[in-house]
């Protein structure tokens, strides 16, 4: 979601308002999906969907 009140008009995860870029930066740096999910109180499946969507948007 993009909400001007959160994330400085950048996409954030609606459930916890974490910037999508923060999550993708960790993934690109080599963090495991499980560790990222734990850090942001998400499930590995949620991180996987986010990662897949981000890759599709970048293509």
C-alpha positions, 0 to 999 in steps of 0.5 A: 500500500502507499499511504502518505502518512507512512513510508514517505509515499513509498510502498509499505506492508499494510499489516505492519507499515514496514517499508517494502524497500527495507525488506527487499534490501535485506533479501538482496543483502543475503538475509534468509526469508525466515530471518526477515519474516521473524524480524518484521513479524511476518510469515515466510510466505508473506515475504515470498509473495512480496519478493515475487511481486517486487521481482515482477515489478522490476522486470 
